[in-house]
């Protein structure tokens, strides 16, 4: 197992870690009824997609999701607010002497928090524009959206390269590969790719939320084994906050996380993987996210170069399974199972590779 260069200073006890996760979970549950009421009063209903990425009619999507029109979105705000409040609560406990160390540590938590909040704000803007949009044009245009993603990930990449001296990646069973300055674009690719992959996957009730619980739990284990106890505790807090959201997001969902949740949590997952030097393990722990993204790429490529012919009935692939009449809950549960098995394999490789 590789040695990472993230500062390993304070130690968070295991029971404190569990309590922080439980606090985030209960906090999210407690504020969910008020938050959903607030979203409904402010008419933050989801607008159903009317066209695909390549401008065609999204007939399969509209057929299976027409009843979801108007369901409150922007639930991601509740998730990362619960995470932020929990981190600040730990700082308060540390200040009054109840615990030795808080979660608000520069070496292990500042970077994930920066990505979480930055991409959360970007996603919130996109969600808001989608809500107030009319006609075919909804949400943030792809150019400012991608530019913002590159800017935010670029700041993180520069910090990793120049401040933390990251310039190599770890390949399981082979060792470290020195990449030098190429670490910067590689880091940006992972953050942008992971953020978009989670965003693409967030298309069925409970699908992205359940997979994120699995992924953050896996990285919590890897961080703890590597001695990064604060980062591990932060992952557990993310699990607690997402689980509280998932409680009301399983079919039929009372609200959706929206881009403000999927972009923020996806980017945070990516930066944690880079902090642990587990870029390749990320592809296993986030296996379903990878497959969902590849299905979109394959579908668009096929339609472009094969005269409009499709590989899947619909993309991302979870809509293909819907079109096969699996049913939304069955698709979600089966993808959770696949995600859990692959994540377990990823943890094993991360520990012994």
N, C-alpha and C positions, 0 to 999 in steps of 0.2 A: 504494500500500500504506500502511496506517495506521501511526501511531506509537503504541506502547503505553507505559504509564507504569510498567511493571515495572522496578525498578532494574537497569541494565546496567553491572555493575562488572567482575567477574572474567572472564577468558577461558580456556576449556578448549580445549586443542589438539584437532584432529580425531582424531589418532592416539590420544590419551588417551580420547576419547569412545568410539572403537571398542573399545579395550581394556577399558573399564568394561563395555560391553555384552557382550563376550566373557566377562569374568569372571563376570557374573551368569548367563550361559548355562551355563558350565561348573560353576558352583557349584550351580545347580539340578539339572543332570544328575547330579552327584556325590552329592547327598543324596536323590535320588528313590527309589532302591531301599530305603534305610533308612526313608524317610518312608512309603512304601507299606506296608512291613512293619509299621511302627508303627501305621498306620491299621487294618490288618487285625487286629492283635493286640488292638486296643481296640474292635473291632467297630463301626467307623464306616461301616457300609454304607448306601448310599442307599436310602431307602424309596420305592417306586414310587407315583406319584400315583394315587389311586383316584377322584378327582372333579375336575371342572373348576372354574373360578373361580365360576361361578354355581350350583355345587352338583350339577350333573349328572354322570353316569358318564363318565369319560374312557376310553371304549372304544377309540378309535383309538390313544391313547397307550399303553394297557396291552397292546394287541395287538403293537405294534412294539418295545416296550421291556421286555417281561416278563423277558427274559434278563439285563437290567442290574440287577435287584434284588440288593442286597448289595454292589455295586461301591463301593469306598471313595470317600468324598467329602471335603470340606474341603481339597482340594488347593490352594486359594487361599492357605492359610497358607504353603505352600512358595514361592509366587510372591512375595508381598510380604515374606517373610523374606529371600529372595534379594536383593530390591531394597534393603531396609534394611541388610543386611550389606555390600552393595557400596558404598552411600553412606558407611557407617562406615569401610570399608576405604579409600576415597578420602581420608577425613579423616585416617586414620593415615598414609597416604603423604604428605599435605600436612604433617603434624606432624613427620615425620622428614626433610622437605626433598626428597623424591623428585619431587614435583610442586608447582607454584606455588599452585594453588587446588584445594580439594576440592569435592565436589558438595553438601556440607552448607552451603548458602548461604541466609541468611534471606530475601533478596529474591526468590529464584526457586524454591526447593525446599521450604521449610518448609510452605507451604500445601498443595501436592500430597501431601506426606508426612502431614500432619495428616488430610487426607481419606482417604488410603489406609489408614492404621492405624485410624482411627475407624470407617469403614465396614467394614473388615475384621473388627474385633471384633464389630460388630453382626451381620455375616453369619455369623460363627462361632457366635454365640449361637443364631441362627435354625437353622443346620445341626445344631447339637447337639440342640436341641429336636425337630427333625425326626427325628433318629436314634433318640432315646429315646421318641418319641411313639408312640401306639397308636391304633388306630381311625381315624376320619376326620379327627380334629383333630391336625394335625402342624405343627411349626414355630412361629415367633413369630406371635402374633395381629397382624392388619393395623394395629390402632390403635397399639400401642406401637412397631411397626416403622416406620410412617409418621411418628409423633411423633419418633422418634429421627433419622430421615432429615432431617426439617425442622429439628430442633435443630442437627445437625451442619452442614447446609448454611447455616443461619441465622448461625452463628458465622462461617463463611467469608464470607458476604455482608456482614456488618457490618464485617469486616476490610477487605474490598475497598472498601467505600463510605467508611468513616470514616478508615481508615489509608492506603489507597493512592489515595484520591480518584477512584475509578471512579464515573462517573455518566452515562456514555453508551455506546452500542453502535455498532459499525461495520457499515454496510450496504454490501456490495461494489458498486462502481461508482456509489454515491450519496453515500457519506461518512458522517460521524458523526451519530448522532441522540441528542440530549440527552434523557435519561429521568428525571434527578433521583433522588428517593427511590424511584422505581419500579424502580431497578436492583436493590434488595435482593430483592423477591419474584421478579424475573426471574432473578436469579442462583440463587435457591433452586429455582426451577422447572427450570432447566437441570441442576443437580446431581442433584436427585431423579429427574428424567425420564431422564437418561442412565444413572444407576445402575440404575433399574428396567428400562430398555430392554435393557441388556446382560444383566441377570438373566433377562428373558423370552427372549432369544435363546439363552441357554445351555441348549439342550435336545437337541442332537445332538453326538456325539463330534467334537471339534475345531472345531465351528462358531464359537463365541464366541472361542476362543483364536486362531484364524486371523484373524478379523476385527479383533481387538484388536491383533495384530501389525501389520496393515495401518494401522490408525488411529494408533497411537502412532508408527509410522515416518513417517507423513504429518506429524504435528505436530512430530516431531523436525526435519524439513526446514524447516517454517515457522518454528520457533523459531530455528534456525540462521541462516536468511536475515534474520530480524529482529534478529540480534545477541545473542540470549539463549542464549549457548553452554552455560551451566550447565543451563538448562531443557531444551535440546536433548539434552544428555548424559543427563539424567535420563530422558527419553523413550526413548533408546536402551537404557538399563539396563532399563527396563520391557519393551522388546521382547525383550531377551536372557532375562529371567526368564520371560516368557510362552512364548517359544520352547522353553525347556527343559521346561516343563510340557506344551506341545503335542507334544513328541517322544513322550511316552507317553500322550497324550490322543487322538491320531488313532485312527480305528476299527481294531480294537475298543479302547476306552479302558481303561487300567489303573486310572485313578482320575479323579474329576471335581473341578472347581474349587469347586463349590458356591457358595452365597451369599457366603461369605467371600472368594471371588475375584471373582465377577461384580459384586457391589455395590461393592467396594473399587475395582476397576479401572474400572468405569463412572463412578463419582463422580470418580475421579482424571482420567479423560479429559475430563469436563465442566469441571473446574476449570482444567485446562491450556488448554482452548479459551477460557475466559473471561479467563485471564491474557494470552493472545495477542490478545484482542478478536476472536475468530473464531467467534462464536456461530452465525452463519448458515452458515459453512463447515463447522461441526460436523455439520450436517444432511446434508451431502454425504459427508464423510469417514466418518460413521457411518450412511450411507444404509440399510444392511440393518437396523441396530438400529431405525431409525425405522419402516421398513416392518413389521418384526415387531410393534412396539408398536401401530401402526395396525391391523394385522390382528386383534389381540385386541379393540381398541375397536370395530371394525366388527362383529366376530362377536357381541360381547355386546349391542351396540345393536340389531342385527338380531333376535336371539333375544328381546330384551325387547319390541320394538315390532312384531314381525311374527309374533307367536304361536309363538315357538320355532323359526322358520325360520332356517337357517344360510346364510351366504354361502360359507364354506369348509367342507370336510369336517371339519377340525379347526383349531384355532388354539392357538399362533401359526402363522404360515403355513408354517414348515418342516414341521410335522406334516401340513398339507394336502398338500404335495408328497410326503411319505412315503405318505399314503393313496392317492396317484395311482400308487403302486408305482415311484417313481423309484429308491428305494434310498437308504439313509442317506448313504453316501459320495458319491453323485452330487449329492444335495441340498447337502451341505456344500461340495463343490468348486465347484458352480455359484454358490453364494452368495459364496464367496471371490472368484470371478471378477467378479461384479457389484460386490462391495465394493471390489475393487482398481481397477476402472475409475472408479467414482464418486469414490473417494479421490483418484485422479490428477487428476480434474477439480476436486475441491475444493482441492487444492494449487495448481493453476494459477490458480484464482480468488483464492485467498488471497495469491498473489504479485502478480498483475497487477490484481486488483480494487480 
